[in-house]
Amino acid sequence: MWIDISRSLHEGMEVFPGDSEFQYSKELDMNKGSTVNTGVFKMNTHTGTHLDAPYHYDIYGKKINELDINEVCGKAEVFDLTGLEAVAEECIKEKISGRTEIILFRLKEKGTAFSTYPPFTASAVKALADRGVRVIGVDTPSVDPATSEELPAHHMCRTKNMLILEGLNLEGIKEGTYELAAMPLNLFEADGSPVRAALRQWR
């Protein structure tokens, strides 16, 4: 059975500082005489659960429609690293011994502010790459601090050809091995996309 690990998109939801608020409205309404219901939504490409395209932080990077969707589907390991101030290289070396391609990290403690979370150091990202990781998934809005302009973790991901899934909902998900499906929309020349991410036990 698949478990939904994406966040609900709704008006009033928290968004990254400076990003546009999520908006949804009905365009046609059966309660007002229309024959169908249709809606219109407006959102930043990095709202809620989303996949960063390399173009988000590299002007020469691949755009979301240029990515292979197979890269964000497959065997994934979930690790609980809650309680840290930052995810450092030493933590990765201690926690992750084998090689794996997709790793999802539970980092955010319940009740903490949206912009309060442990970021990754560039050396931690490199240590993940050295272990064969090609996709990093987090339950936080970013792998870098919310106030960062240098984005060292993002740029190390770029250097190591790694993709970043952000804003996952990993509450209640135990450490272990799963199958992940987290495909983005086919948005032409976009820097990112919302995803409907889901896990199920690896068989």
C-alpha positions in Angstrom: 0.0 0.0 0.0 1.3 3.5 -0.9 1.7 6.1 1.8 1.3 9.7 0.8 4.3 11.8 2.0 3.4 15.0 0.2 2.0 18.1 1.9 -1.5 19.4 1.3 -1.6 22.5 -0.9 -4.1 25.0 0.5 -4.6 28.7 1.1 -2.8 29.9 4.3 -0.2 27.2 4.2 3.4 28.2 5.1 5.7 29.0 2.3 9.4 29.8 2.0 10.2 33.4 3.2 9.6 35.7 0.3 7.7 33.3 -1.9 4.2 33.9 -3.2 1.3 32.6 -1.1 -0.6 29.6 -2.5 -4.0 30.7 -4.0 -6.9 28.7 -5.3 -10.3 29.8 -6.6 -13.2 28.4 -8.5 -13.4 29.4 -12.1 -16.7 27.6 -12.8 -19.0 26.6 -10.0 -22.0 24.2 -10.3 -23.6 25.8 -7.3 -23.7 29.0 -9.4 -25.3 27.4 -12.5 -22.2 26.0 -14.3 -22.4 22.5 -15.8 -19.0 21.6 -14.3 -16.6 22.7 -11.5 -13.2 24.0 -12.5 -10.5 25.8 -10.5 -7.5 28.0 -10.9 -4.4 27.9 -8.6 -1.3 30.1 -8.3 1.8 29.0 -6.5 5.6 29.2 -6.4 7.3 26.2 -8.0 8.9 25.5 -4.6 5.7 25.5 -2.5 5.0 22.4 -0.4 6.5 19.1 -1.5 8.6 19.8 -4.6 11.5 18.8 -6.7 14.3 21.3 -7.4 15.5 21.3 -11.0 19.3 22.2 -11.2 18.2 25.3 -13.1 16.8 26.6 -9.8 20.4 27.3 -8.6 22.4 27.0 -11.8 21.6 29.1 -14.8 23.1 26.4 -17.1 21.4 23.5 -15.2 18.7 21.2 -16.4 15.1 22.4 -16.3 12.4 20.3 -14.7 11.1 19.0 -18.1 14.6 17.8 -19.0 15.0 15.5 -16.0 14.5 11.7 -16.2 11.5 10.9 -14.0 13.1 7.5 -13.2 15.7 9.3 -11.1 13.0 10.1 -8.4 11.5 6.6 -8.4 12.9 3.5 -6.9 14.5 2.0 -3.8 14.8 4.6 -1.0 16.2 4.6 2.6 14.6 6.7 5.3 16.7 8.0 8.2 15.6 9.9 11.3 18.1 12.7 12.1 15.8 14.8 14.3 17.4 16.8 17.1 20.4 18.0 15.1 21.5 21.6 14.7 23.0 20.8 11.3 23.6 17.7 9.2 27.4 17.4 9.2 29.8 15.0 7.4 30.5 13.1 10.6 26.8 12.4 11.1 26.6 11.0 7.6 29.6 8.8 8.0 28.4 7.5 11.3 24.8 6.8 10.2 25.2 5.6 6.6 27.6 2.8 5.9 26.3 1.2 2.7 25.7 2.5 -0.7 22.2 3.7 -1.7 20.8 6.0 -4.4 17.8 7.7 -2.8 17.8 8.8 0.8 15.0 10.6 2.7 15.8 12.4 5.9 13.4 13.2 8.7 14.9 16.3 10.2 12.2 18.5 11.5 10.9 18.1 15.1 7.2 18.5 15.7 6.2 22.0 16.8 9.3 23.8 15.5 8.9 27.0 13.3 8.7 26.5 9.5 12.0 28.2 8.9 13.8 26.4 11.9 15.5 23.2 10.7 19.0 21.6 10.5 20.6 22.5 7.2 23.2 20.3 5.4 26.9 21.2 5.2 28.5 21.0 1.8 30.8 18.3 3.2 27.8 16.2 4.3 26.4 16.4 0.8 29.8 15.2 -0.6 29.8 12.3 1.9 26.4 11.3 0.6 27.6 11.5 -3.0 30.6 9.3 -2.0 28.1 6.7 -0.9 26.3 6.7 -4.2 23.4 8.9 -3.3 21.8 10.7 -6.3 18.6 12.0 -4.6 18.4 13.7 -1.2 14.9 14.1 0.2 14.1 16.2 3.3 11.0 17.1 5.3 12.2 20.7 5.5 11.8 23.6 3.1 15.4 23.6 2.0 18.8 21.8 2.5 20.4 25.1 3.2 19.5 27.6 5.9 16.4 29.8 5.1 18.6 32.9 5.2 21.4 31.5 3.0 22.3 33.3 -0.2 25.4 31.2 -1.0 23.5 27.9 -0.9 26.5 25.6 -0.3 24.5 22.4 0.0 22.6 23.1 -3.2 25.8 23.9 -5.1 27.5 20.7 -3.8 24.4 18.8 -5.1 25.0 20.5 -8.5 28.7 19.6 -8.5 27.8 15.9 -7.7 24.8 15.7 -10.1 22.3 15.1 -7.2 18.7 16.0 -7.1 16.9 17.5 -4.2 13.3 16.7 -3.0 12.1 19.2 -0.3 9.1 19.7 1.8 8.3 16.0 2.3 5.8 14.9 5.0 7.7 12.1 6.9 5.7 12.3 10.2 5.1 8.8 11.3 7.4 7.2 8.7 9.8 4.8 10.4 13.4 4.3 9.4 13.8 1.6 6.8 13.8 0.6 3.1 10.9 1.7 0.9 10.0 2.3 -2.7 9.6 6.0 -3.6 7.6 7.6 -6.4 7.9 11.4 -6.6 7.4 12.5 -10.2 7.3 16.2 -11.1 4.9 17.9 -13.5 6.2 18.3 -17.0 6.5 22.1 -16.7 8.3 23.5 -19.7 11.6 25.3 -18.8 10.6 25.4 -15.1 13.1 25.6 -12.2 11.1 23.2 -10.0 7.7 21.5 -9.7 5.3 20.2 -7.0 5.3 16.4 -6.7 2.9 13.9 -5.2 5.4 11.8 -3.3 4.5 8.4 -2.0 6.3 5.5 -0.3 5.5 1.8 0.1 7.5 -1.0 1.8 10.2 -2.4 -0.3 9.6 -5.9 -1.5 
